[in-house]
Amino acid sequence: MHLQILLPTEVVVDQQVNKIVAEAENGYFCMLPRHIDFVAALVPSILYFSTESNEQQFYAIKQGMLVKCGADVRVSTFGAIHSNDLNELRDAVARDSLTMDEHERSARSALARLEAGTIRRFMQLEERSHA
């Protein structure tokens, strides 16, 4: 099978594989080369695959979609973190989560300032219209 893992800005994986294991909303599933074509909505989880040299590669993925058509398998996701070791992957996911939390706090703070500014301007307009 030819696997591609696609992020919005880059192709993370583009190689031949023997086996793919991923998790959909109803649980984990395994795909081998003669698996039927299908589409699955993936949940945040560990996706792993075996290369042609039987090495296992692990990716922590955010939610996404998996599409298998013939020998091509494409996974589209918003984020993927790679490691050959599950313990290292767990640590990398924890670090990524902390970074994401900081970005989220920053974005929420900026949104709150925007909302407050908008309300302030509406109040000023209302005061001017009554004067």
WODA-V498548 format. One record per pair of residues at least 6 apart in sequence whose C-alpha atoms are under 6 Angstrom apart, sorted by the first residue. I is the first residue (numbers start at 0). J is the second residue. D is the distance in Angstrom with one decimal. If there is no record, write none. Layout:
i:I j:J d:D
i:I j:J d:D
This chain:
i:0 j:15 d:5.5
i:0 j:16 d:5.4
i:0 j:32 d:5.5
i:0 j:70 d:4.7
i:0 j:71 d:5.9
i:1 j:14 d:5.6
i:1 j:15 d:4.4
i:1 j:70 d:6.0
i:1 j:71 d:4.9
i:1 j:72 d:6.0
i:2 j:13 d:5.7
i:2 j:14 d:5.5
i:2 j:72 d:4.8
i:2 j:73 d:5.9
i:3 j:12 d:5.0
i:3 j:13 d:4.5
i:3 j:73 d:4.8
i:4 j:11 d:5.4
i:4 j:12 d:4.9
i:4 j:73 d:5.9
i:4 j:74 d:4.7
i:5 j:11 d:5.9
i:5 j:74 d:6.0
i:5 j:75 d:4.7
i:6 j:76 d:5.4
i:6 j:77 d:5.5
i:16 j:49 d:5.7
i:16 j:50 d:4.4
i:16 j:51 d:5.4
i:17 j:49 d:5.5
i:17 j:50 d:5.8
i:17 j:51 d:5.8
i:18 j:30 d:5.7
i:18 j:31 d:5.0
i:18 j:48 d:5.3
i:18 j:49 d:5.2
i:19 j:29 d:5.7
i:19 j:30 d:5.1
i:19 j:47 d:5.9
i:19 j:48 d:4.3
i:20 j:28 d:5.7
i:20 j:29 d:4.4
i:20 j:46 d:5.8
i:20 j:47 d:5.4
i:21 j:27 d:5.5
i:21 j:28 d:5.7
i:21 j:46 d:4.6
i:22 j:41 d:5.8
i:23 j:40 d:5.6
i:23 j:41 d:4.3
i:23 j:42 d:5.5
i:36 j:67 d:5.0
i:36 j:68 d:5.0
i:37 j:67 d:5.4
i:38 j:65 d:5.6
i:38 j:66 d:4.5
i:39 j:64 d:5.8
i:39 j:65 d:5.2
i:40 j:64 d:4.7
i:41 j:62 d:5.3
i:41 j:63 d:5.0
i:41 j:64 d:5.5
i:42 j:62 d:4.5
i:43 j:60 d:5.5
i:43 j:61 d:4.3
i:43 j:62 d:4.7
i:44 j:59 d:5.7
i:44 j:60 d:5.7
i:45 j:58 d:5.6
i:45 j:59 d:4.5
i:46 j:58 d:5.2
i:47 j:56 d:5.5
i:47 j:57 d:4.5
i:48 j:55 d:5.6
i:48 j:56 d:5.5
i:49 j:55 d:4.5
i:56 j:83 d:5.4
i:57 j:81 d:5.8
i:57 j:82 d:5.5
i:57 j:83 d:5.8
i:58 j:79 d:5.9
i:58 j:80 d:5.3
i:58 j:81 d:4.5
i:59 j:79 d:5.5
i:59 j:80 d:5.1
i:60 j:78 d:5.6
i:60 j:79 d:4.4
i:61 j:77 d:5.9
i:61 j:78 d:5.2
i:62 j:76 d:6.0
i:63 j:75 d:5.4
i:63 j:76 d:4.2
i:64 j:74 d:5.6
i:64 j:75 d:5.3
i:65 j:73 d:5.7
i:65 j:74 d:4.4
i:66 j:72 d:5.7
i:66 j:73 d:5.3
i:82 j:88 d:5.4
